[in-house]
Amino acid sequence: MANTQLTTVQQLRQLTQNGSKVFGEFERIMKERTPQFLSSVITAVNNNTSLQACDPNHILKCAMDSASLGLDVNPNLGLASLV
């Protein structure tokens, strides 16, 4: 029997695809930077096993908080962290 459960990263990709409600909410705040910002969120989760164990909705809430403050979640920049 195959495991059909989606990983956290796969769920985030589905939730944030262009045209989705979530994408629209981020676009309202981030404007043209939305794809770049959401890509940073997915990359941060993909590179962190602790974040991969989290609920994608909680990750998106933290990302929305960062977006509303104008802080990038790219770990290389060190401006905001998903916790």
C-alpha positions in Angstrom: 0.0 0.0 0.0 1.5 3.3 -1.1 1.8 6.3 1.2 -0.3 9.0 -0.4 0.1 11.6 2.4 1.6 14.8 1.1 4.7 16.2 2.8 4.7 19.6 4.4 6.6 21.1 1.4 4.2 19.6 -1.1 1.2 20.9 0.9 2.8 24.4 1.0 3.4 24.3 -2.8 -0.3 23.5 -3.3 -1.6 26.1 -0.9 0.5 28.9 -2.3 0.2 28.3 -6.1 -0.5 31.3 -8.2 -4.3 32.0 -8.2 -5.0 30.4 -4.9 -6.7 32.2 -2.0 -3.4 32.1 0.0 -1.4 33.5 -2.9 -4.0 36.3 -3.1 -3.6 37.2 0.6 0.1 37.4 0.3 -0.2 39.3 -3.0 -2.3 41.9 -1.2 0.6 42.6 1.1 3.7 41.8 -0.9 2.5 42.9 -4.3 5.0 41.9 -7.1 7.4 40.3 -4.5 4.8 37.5 -3.7 6.4 34.7 -5.8 9.8 35.4 -4.4 8.6 35.6 -0.8 6.6 32.4 -1.0 9.6 30.7 -2.7 11.7 31.7 0.3 9.1 30.2 2.6 9.1 26.9 0.8 13.0 26.9 0.6 13.2 27.6 4.3 10.9 24.7 5.1 12.6 22.4 2.6 16.0 23.0 4.3 14.8 22.6 7.9 13.6 19.2 9.2 12.0 20.8 12.3 9.8 23.0 10.1 8.9 20.0 7.9 7.2 18.5 11.0 5.0 21.6 11.4 1.5 22.2 10.2 1.6 24.1 6.9 -1.1 26.5 8.1 1.0 27.5 11.1 4.0 28.1 8.8 1.9 30.3 6.5 0.6 32.2 9.5 4.2 33.0 10.6 5.0 33.8 7.0 2.1 36.2 6.8 3.2 37.9 10.0 6.7 38.4 8.5 5.2 39.7 5.2 3.0 42.2 7.1 6.1 43.5 8.8 8.0 43.6 5.5 10.6 41.0 6.7 12.0 38.4 4.4 12.1 34.8 5.8 15.1 33.9 3.7 17.4 32.3 6.3 20.5 33.7 4.6 19.3 37.3 5.2 18.5 36.7 8.9 15.6 39.2 9.0 12.9 36.8 10.2 12.6 33.2 11.2 9.7 30.8 10.9 9.2 29.4 14.4 
